[in-house]
Amino acid sequence: MDSFKIYPAIDIRGGRCVRLHRGEKDRETVYYQDPAEPARLWRDAGSEWVHVVDLDGAFEGAPKNTDAVRRIAETGLKVELGGGIRDFDTVTKAIEAGVSRVVIGTRACESEAFVRDLVRAHGDRIAVGIDARDGKVAVKGWVSTTGTSALDLAGRMAGLGVGTLIYTDIAVDGTLTGPNFAAQEEMLQAVSARVIASGGVARREDVARFAEMARSYPNLEGVIVGKALYDRKVDLADLISLTMSSSG
């Protein structure tokens, strides 16, 4: 298995790099006017990947920041993109814009056939994002919470051949209060698919704990780090060095 990875996060809204508190629209902090600027910083710090979310796309149901995504891809980073990707044409356009992995969220809840067909067409370039509030899946930019269990959805997606799941605990996302390790471990135990943990990373020790968990759960592929990077609570080069030493 590849080494445990750090996925720095870039959330785009109105063409700018922002962070939301618990995904709430009216609790936004703008960090960069041009999202390609932090992408270059993360690349220079040694990152291979970047996790990008088109927040306007997530809220409105169709991508709105394709130009910004293309500029990020042009930095040479591998881009994992989610937010408003709900049809085949949008997936194709994302890949044409340089995206390495496309994340399906809301539509994964609505149509297993859609996910199955995407996996058949694009294989490992398709991931499913599972965002949970109290263990239940939230959709449409986290505005709506469904009655679907996150673990049940994960099992169904893995059964369809989805190789990568991104699991976010909304209650801690963007809060710097620390990850929900228990929920992440429960997910890792429930599926054999690769899991990227997301939500709440606040300090170096959080990443170190995930890296240690990866020893017991080889399907823990990595962790997404957002606000802690932007608020300089952690240093990306240091985190990458930490995970490399943990996997060695």
CORBELBEL-V601429 format. One record per backbone hydrogen bond with DSSP energy under -1.0 kcal/mol. CO is the residue of the C=O (numbers start at 0). NH is the residue of the N-H. E is the energy in kcal/mol with one decimal. If there is no record, write none. Layout:
{{CO;NH;E} {CO;NH;E}}
This chain:
{{4;222;-2.0} {6;224;-2.0} {7;50;-2.9} {9;52;-2.2} {10;17;-2.9} {11;54;-2.0} {12;15;-1.7} {15;12;-2.3} {16;30;-2.8} {16;31;-1.7} {18;28;-2.4} {20;23;-1.9} {23;26;-1.9} {26;20;-1.9} {28;18;-1.9} {31;16;-2.8} {33;36;-2.0} {34;38;-1.2} {35;39;-2.0} {36;40;-1.6} {37;41;-2.8} {38;42;-2.4} {39;43;-2.5} {40;44;-1.4} {41;46;-2.4} {42;45;-1.6} {47;77;-2.7} {49;79;-2.6} {50;9;-2.9} {51;81;-2.2} {52;11;-3.2} {52;54;-1.2} {53;57;-2.3} {54;58;-2.5} {55;59;-2.6} {56;60;-2.4} {64;68;-2.0} {65;69;-2.5} {66;70;-2.1} {67;71;-1.9} {68;72;-2.4} {69;73;-1.8} {71;74;-1.6} {72;75;-1.7} {77;49;-2.0} {78;99;-1.7} {78;100;-2.2} {79;51;-3.5} {80;102;-3.6} {81;53;-2.8} {83;85;-1.1} {86;90;-1.7} {87;91;-2.5} {88;92;-2.4} {89;93;-2.1} {90;94;-2.3} {91;95;-2.3} {92;96;-1.4} {93;98;-2.1} {94;97;-1.5} {100;80;-2.7} {101;126;-3.0} {103;128;-2.4} {104;107;-1.0} {105;108;-1.1} {105;109;-1.1} {106;110;-2.6} {110;114;-1.4} {111;115;-2.8} {112;116;-2.5} {113;117;-2.1} {114;118;-2.6} {115;119;-2.1} {116;120;-1.9} {117;121;-3.1} {118;122;-2.4} {121;124;-2.0} {122;125;-1.6} {124;101;-3.5} {126;103;-2.9} {127;165;-2.4} {129;167;-2.4} {130;137;-3.4} {131;169;-2.3} {132;135;-1.7} {134;149;-2.6} {135;132;-3.0} {136;145;-3.5} {138;143;-2.0} {143;138;-3.3} {147;136;-2.7} {148;152;-2.5} {149;153;-2.3} {150;154;-2.2} {151;155;-2.1} {152;156;-2.6} {153;157;-2.6} {154;158;-1.8} {156;161;-2.0} {157;160;-1.4} {162;193;-2.3} {163;127;-2.1} {164;195;-2.8} {165;129;-3.2} {166;197;-1.9} {167;131;-3.0} {168;171;-1.2} {171;174;-1.7} {172;21;-2.2} {178;180;-1.3} {179;183;-2.0} {180;184;-2.6} {181;185;-2.1} {182;186;-1.9} {183;187;-2.3} {184;188;-2.0} {185;189;-1.2} {186;190;-1.4} {193;164;-2.9} {194;220;-2.0} {194;221;-1.1} {195;166;-2.2} {196;223;-2.8} {197;168;-1.5} {199;177;-1.7} {202;206;-1.2} {203;207;-2.4} {204;208;-2.1} {205;209;-1.9} {206;210;-2.7} {207;211;-2.0} {208;212;-2.3} {209;213;-1.8} {211;214;-1.3} {212;216;-2.3} {216;219;-2.3} {218;194;-3.4} {218;220;-1.2} {220;4;-2.3} {221;196;-2.4} {222;6;-2.8} {224;8;-2.2} {225;228;-1.4} {225;229;-1.7} {226;230;-2.8} {227;232;-2.8} {227;233;-1.4} {228;231;-1.2} {234;238;-2.2} {235;239;-2.6} {236;240;-2.2} {237;241;-2.5} {238;242;-2.5} {239;243;-2.1} {240;244;-2.0} {241;245;-1.9} {242;246;-1.8}}
